[in-house]
Amino acid sequence: MQLYGKILLVEDDASLAQWVQEYLQGQGFEVCHEARGDQAVAVAKQSQPDLILLDLMLPGLDGISVCKEIRRTSQVPIIMLTAQGEELDEVIGLEVGANDYLVKPIRPRALLARIKGQLQRTETTSKADNLMEFGRLHLNLDANRAVLDNQEIDLSSNEFAMLWYLAQNAGRIINRDEAFRQLKGREYDGLDRWFDVMISVLRKKLGDDTASPKRIKTAWGKGYLFVADAWE
């Protein structure tokens, strides 16, 4: 069987971990399992996975903290696994650098689609130039670096990817369906708040007026618009 990549599963529910591991192995993935959050960072460094499935509630160290620690040294795709109704934790997970999340109970096909979408996005090389400038905003794709007013903006890989995509499409409204297909590798399900969370975070970090944004505008009922001349 062809090997499609290595996945680190960080999950303390033994029965869930077993079926996820067996299912993904059956789909052609190599799966490493760790049950404790306080061991996950070290295991991730040692095993060098292509993607991490990270439970939110873990013994030793919670998933949010694990995600923060991993993001200090790695941009490996992270999909967080959350319990039903933990909306606040889902938002926090995205803000600290998780690429996506799945709500339990996990459906096999949905899990596989999310994994393939993230891996495909990682492998895809943008055809656009690796540098963009809009007045006082400078973007460097190779370094995942955004500089505004000569100050580097602290962005997660997820946030930078969103900013880069919006900037690539400056002057054109980007809707949720398009953003999900291009950045997540899947269709928008009508409920996921990822797109809006990322826009909100970017506005705050880039000094846009959240009450009346000028740099990333809201087109009500349509999507969001990156304004090219708003960075002068």
Secondary structure by P-SEA (a helix, b strand, c coil): ccccbbbbbbccaaaaaaaaaaaaaaabbbbbbbccccaaaaaaaaacccccccccccccccaaaaaaaaacccccbbbbbbcccaaaaaaaaaaacccccccccccaaaaaaaaaaaaaaaacccccccccccccbbbbccccbbbcccccccccaaaaaaaaaaaaaccccccaaaaaaaccccccccccaaaaaaaaaaaaaacccccccccccccccbbbbbcccccc
